[in-house]
Every structure is written in C-alpha cells, then in structure tokens.
Amino acid sequence: MRKPEFSQAVAALAIPVCQPESPRFEDVADDFRSILDSGVLTAGPYLEALEEEVAAHLGCRHAVAVSSCTMGLMLTLRSLGLTGEAVLPSFTFCATAAAVVWAGLKPVFVDSDRRTFNVDPAAVDAAITARTSAIIATHVFGNPAQVASLEHIASTRGIALVFDAAHGFGSRRRGQPLGCGGNAEVFSCSPTKLVVAGEGGIITTNDPDLARSLRVAREYGNPGDYNCTMVGTNARLSELHAALGRVSLRSIEETSLARNRIARQYRQALSGVPGISFQHIPTGSRSSYKDFAVVVDEAMFGRSRNELALRLAAEGIDTRAYYCPPVHAQHAFVRYVKSGAELPVATWLSERVLCLPIYRRMAGLVEHIVDRVCSLQQTSGPGTSRGLEVAA
C-alpha cells in the first residue's frame, strides 16, 4: 500500500505531529557559556555528568553517551563480538536493521504482536538457528517489549540480547524505568524524543567490560595511547549536546506524565469510534508515548488510514504512517528476506497504523483533532455512523 502523497498546498501544517521537548535557551545559556569559555568542547565534564545522571535515573551501572542511537546500536553489536545472524522485528525504524548490517551481521526479520506492536517472542524463538548470535528488540513508540520473555530466550539459547530503546526514555516496566534489559539498551536523544540533546544516543548496560569497550570504540578504537585495540569510529557526543541533554533529562518524568495524559484523552475520546483502536500497553507497563498510534480499520471506519491522513493534512493536522513499508519490504533490505517469507502482522500494522500529534505543549488541541477524526468517519456498513460526536 502506498503512503499518502501530500500536495504543496498542505506543506505548512498548523498542528505538527511532534515538537521538540527541548529546554528554553535561558536554561542552558550558562552551561553553554561555561563550555565555550573552557575550550573543552568534547569528552569533558558535561559528558561525564550526563552519563552518571542517566545511569542513576535508569538504575543501571553504566551509561555511555554517543553521537546517535544508530551509532550506539552499531558499536554495541560490534563490541559484543557478534557474527552470523541477528533476529529482529520488521515493524521498526530502518535504523534498527541498518545497525545490524553495518555491524556485519545478517538481519533475520520476524513478525510482531498485533496488539502491542512489539516483536513476538514466539516468532523470535522459532527463527533462531545455529547461526544466530543476537536478538534485537524494539520498544515500539515507547511501549515496553516483553523483556522477561526475551531474556529467557536469549539466556536459554546462549545468545546476546540488545534493545533498541530509541523511544524508551520516559517508559516504565514494573514501576522501573527501562534501561537494564538484556546485554544493553540503546536510547535516542534526537529532537523527536523525550530527552533531547539535539542529536545523540546513550547505551546503558550492567556489564563493565562492555561499557569499557564502548568507550574505546567511540574514540576510534583508541584507548588513549593511539595504539588502537579495535576498529572503532568517531561516535563522540559533544559537551554542548551533553549539556542540553542534562537539562532535558531533569524534566523527563514531567514530560512522560504529560504525554500519558494526552494519550488518555485520545483514548477516552476515540474509544467509541467504530474502526479506531489503539496499541495495547500491558498492565504494569507505562509507555513514553513517543508516538501516539491509532489503528484504522477501513471497513468499519469508512476510510483507509491513508485517506484519513490526507484529509487531516488538508485541515492542517500532521500525522505519520509508521512503519510503512515495514523494513523487510524496503529496497535496502529485501535481499535479506527468504523467498516466500511472509510477515503478515508487520504488513497489517504498516497499512493501518497512524500516529496523531503528541507533545507536551498541545493543550486544547486534542479536542480539535478528535473532532476532525470523528467528522471524517463515513457510513460504510453495519455499526458505523457519520459525524459521530465524542466528548473529549
């Protein structure tokens, strides 16, 4: 299914799908001035402080800041010394798979759970062979994956487990922040996330040897004496990025709670609309709601996901159709898919999921967006109605 094509007439959207949860300039001005006056622009005290504060917040022994989440995934897989194949979901961002390939592994795509959107542990277990060295799992849109089940599989099979936690800041599992699952978790601090450093990523782990290797790997593989012990790269996070990330981290709980309130508004207001359903967040988990997704059933709603997206865009409301196409169907990755292999849930989700605007500073906009969604519903069979009124 093709993604919506947007005309130039709706290029300027009144309600963006997201806005950076970034601090005010005055909140970072003194730090920026201090950094610039010091002349230490990278590998300095702000980077060290950010790593310590993230580790403390997440309850992990080690946090290693790098230039991006993608680079963090690449360095983690390389530092674990993995070879062969890695099992990962297709319903994820392309960077998850790109990191696998860049690390020299062959991606083996598996299906997801239709309710949670996260990778299906049963599908993971069934895909493991003698060539498998790792499982890569994603917390999709901030919904915690089935960590315990995946850890059990990895432990039983004797393979590594790495979580793409790009959406994970602000998420909780069993009352605790994500960050200590598997061998490592890798977070993103790019502008669309809840902790914003401008760009950047943070790897968390309880393994001191892995943390040590990651610190060397981000410095070209140079342990400090220019006698490289591994083939690394430049994946350093600057002091300015680290300072921005530190200030953003201080409001992570407030940001996450605000997004959860907005998500509840959406759910309450749209729960009675035929053809609209939501991502299931398991009991005991809290999503960061990096994105708020609805699933559009065309037969019941009266319009396809793409038609709804185009109509909302025409009214100035931005949306995203993640992840369409799923990774296994993308040109760069089809070569890794076995002939005849099917991932029906990933395909099903990619054709129906639509992410609505969500960010902390959108007071009063939820009602307007809900009204627009409801007004676009058409009569299309039993149980549907046009112009359904739903109180926000």
Secondary structure, 3 states (H helix, E strand, C coil): CCCCCCCHHHCCCCECCCCCCCCCHHHHHHHHHHHHHHCCCECCHHHHHHHHHHHHHHCCCEEEEECCHHHHHHHHHHHCCCCCEEEEECCCCHHHHHHHHHCCCEEEEECECCCCCCECHHHHHHHCCCCEEEEEEECHHHCCCCHHHHHHHHHHHCCEEEEEECCCCCCEECCEECCCCCCEEEEECCCCCCCCCCCCEEEEECCHHHHHHHHHHCECCCCCCCCCCCCCCECCCEHHHHHHHHHHHCCHHHHHHHHHHHHHHHHHHHCCCCCEEECCCCCCEECCCCCEEEEECHHHHCCCHHHHHHHHHHCCECCECCCCCCHHHCCCCHHHCCCCCCCHHHHHHHHHEEEECCCCCCCCHHHHHHHHHHHCCCCCCCCCCCCCCCCC
